[in-house]
């Protein structure tokens, strides 16, 4: 993935519930067609992220699983 995100959140070492609250706030402030990259998710947090955001509100650009068992999600607000 070569596209640089407009916003980036790093969940590595973060408390999941606080990270998801911050994600919700950032996503709400984003404008249409802006992109968000979320780094350091685990499988449970990734599924929480997709439940938190309405599916019609974003376009999934990429999901990358890393060697350190973390997940990187890149999405665009519609």
matplotlib code that plots the C-alpha trace (Angstrom):
import matplotlib.pyplot as plt

x = [0.0, 1.7, -1.0, -0.2, -3.1, -4.5, -4.9, -3.0, -3.7, -1.2, -2.9, 0.4, 0.5, -2.8, -5.8, -8.2, -11.4, -9.6, -8.1, -11.6, -13.0, -10.2, -10.8, -14.5, -13.7, -11.1, -13.4, -16.2, -13.9, -12.7, -14.1, -15.3, -12.5, -10.0, -8.1, -7.3, -4.6, -4.9, -1.8, -1.3, -4.7, -5.2, -7.9, -10.5, -9.9, -10.2, -13.6, -14.6, -13.5, -15.7, -18.6, -18.1, -18.1, -21.2, -20.3, -21.8, -19.5, -16.2, -14.4, -11.9, -8.6, -6.4, -5.9, -2.3, -1.4, 2.1, 4.8, 4.4, 0.7, -0.5, -2.9, -2.9, -6.2, -6.4, -9.8, -11.4, -14.4, -17.3]
y = [0.0, 3.2, 5.8, 7.9, 8.2, 11.6, 10.3, 7.6, 5.9, 3.6, 1.1, -0.6, -0.5, 1.4, 0.4, -0.9, 0.8, 4.2, 3.6, 2.8, 6.0, 8.0, 6.2, 7.1, 10.8, 11.0, 9.3, 11.7, 14.7, 13.3, 14.7, 12.5, 10.8, 11.3, 8.2, 6.6, 4.1, 2.1, 0.2, -2.4, -4.0, -7.5, -9.7, -8.9, -5.1, -5.3, -6.9, -4.2, -1.5, -2.8, -3.1, 0.5, 2.1, 1.8, -0.2, 2.5, 5.2, 3.8, 2.0, -0.6, 0.0, -2.7, -5.0, -6.2, -8.8, -8.3, -10.7, -9.5, -10.6, -7.0, -5.9, -2.7, -1.4, 1.4, 2.8, 5.8, 7.7, 7.9]
z = [0.0, -1.2, -0.4, 2.7, 5.1, 6.1, 9.7, 11.5, 14.9, 16.6, 19.0, 20.0, 23.8, 24.1, 26.2, 23.6, 24.9, 25.0, 21.5, 20.1, 21.6, 20.0, 16.7, 16.8, 17.5, 14.7, 12.2, 13.1, 12.4, 9.1, 5.8, 3.0, 1.0, 3.7, 4.8, 8.1, 9.0, 12.2, 13.3, 16.0, 16.2, 17.4, 15.9, 18.6, 18.3, 14.5, 14.7, 17.3, 14.9, 12.1, 14.5, 15.7, 12.3, 10.1, 7.0, 4.7, 6.2, 4.9, 2.1, 3.2, 1.3, 2.9, 5.8, 6.4, 9.0, 10.3, 11.4, 15.0, 15.0, 14.8, 12.1, 10.0, 8.6, 6.0, 5.2, 3.4, 4.8, 2.2]

ax = plt.figure().add_subplot(projection="3d")
ax.plot(x, y, z, "-o")
ax.set_aspect("equal")
plt.show()
